[in-house]
Amino acid sequence: MRTRVVVADQGEARYYELTDTLHFIRKTTHPQAHMRDRELVSDRPGRLFDHANLTGGRRGGVAHHATGGENTPRKVEASKFAHQIVEDLDTDRLHGQYDRLVVVSGPAFLGLLRSNMPKALQAAVVLEVEKDLVHSTDQAIRDHIPRLLGE
């Protein structure tokens, strides 16, 4: 059985073939992950205005606050990149390039990858390593994968 390993964070994904060692296949980057929020959007968040209290309140007094919520531009970009990685992995699986998948990523990004995976790709996952190792050496990555997965 052929095993693919993907090591990813919100800005980079490295793909490997797993045998006794890791054999590098390719790298994908997402430059927007390193941009500041203000570089990703052209404007500040919109404003909301509460209606003035008509009974007993100061006339014309209106409370206002910014909207923004949890979907920051960086989170949106991370979600887009997770979707791209999953599409790449699924395409490779459909073309028979691997049978088993090992996913190595920090907990937050691993959750994004999981949420984007179709059931057929989820079924191919044999191991998830919740560590951000994208900037680690190949040997450090291999050390986190049990030997029984190597062929």
N, C-alpha and C positions, 0 to 999 in steps of 0.2 A: 504494500500500500504506500502511495506517495503522500507525504505530509508537507503542507504549506504552513509557514509561520509568518504572521504579520505582526510587526512591532510598530505601534502608532501612538501619536499624540495629536493634538489639534493642528499641528503645523507640518507634520512629516509622517510618512508611512514607509517602512522598509519591508520588502517581501523576500522570504528565504525558502529554499528547499531544505528539508531536514533529512539528513542521513546520520552518520556518526558525527558529522559536523554540520554547521550551517553553510549553505551555499547561497550567496547573495544573488538575487534575481534582478530586482529593480528598486528604485526609490521614487516616491511621489511626494511633492511638497505642495503646501497651500500657503502662499505668501501673505494672504490676508490675515492669517492667524497672528502675525507679528505686528500688525498695524494697530494704532491706537483707535479707540472708539470714535474719536472726532475725525479720523481719517476715513472711517468706513461710512459715515453718514454726513449729509450736507447741512444738517440743521439740528438744533436742540430738540428735545422731545416737545410734543404739543402741550398746550396748557388747558386745564379744565377749570371752569368757573362754577362755583356753587351759587344758587339763586339767593338773592338778598332776603332776609327775614322781614316779612311785611308787617308783622305784629310785634311792636316793641323794640325792634332792632334799630340800629343806626341806619338811616336812610342812605342807600347807595353803598352800604358796606357789603362787599362781596369777597368771599374767601376764594383763593385760587391756589393751585398746586400743579406741579409737573406730572406728566404721565411718563412712564418708562417701564415699569414692571420688571419682570425677570428676564425677558428676552432682550438682552443687551446685544449690540451688533456682534460682539466677539462670540457670544453663544450661538447666534444664528450662523456665523461662519463656521464654527466648530461642527454644528449639525450638518451643514452642507458638505463639509469634508468627510464626515463619518459616512454620509450617504454615498459619496463618491468611492470611498474605500470599499464599502459593502458591494457596490455595483461591480467594481473591479474583481473582487473576490468571487462573486457569483458568476461572472462571465468566465473567469479562469476555471471554475468548478464545472460549468456547463461544457467547456471545451476539453474536459478530462485531464486537466493539468495537475490535479491532486484529488485525493479521496478524503483525507483528514485535514483538519485545520486547527492550528494553535494560535490563539489571540493573546498578545501581550500588550497591555496598555494600563495607564493609570485608571483608578476606579471611575472617575467621572466620565472620561472619554470611552471607557469600556461600556458603560451604560448606554451612551449614544450609539455605539456600534451595535450592541445587542438590539436596541429598539428599532434599528433600520434593517435588521437581517430577516430575510424570508425564512419560512420554516425549513425548507430544504437545506439552506446554508447553516442554520442553527443545528441541524442534525449532523452536519459534518464536523462541528466543533468537538474536539476531544479533550481540550484543555484551555482554560483561561488563566492567565497569570496577571494578577492585579498589581502591576508595578510599572512605573514609567521608565522604561529602559531604552527609549528611542535614541538617546545619545550615548549609550553604552557600547562597549566593544562586542563583537560577535561572540567571543568566548564568554563574556558576562551574561549575555542573553542565553547561550547554550546551557550555562550552569543552572538556570532557573527552569529548565525543561527536563523532566525525568528521563533517564537513560532508556527506559523501556519504550519510549516513543521513537527513539532513533532506530533505524533499520540496518 
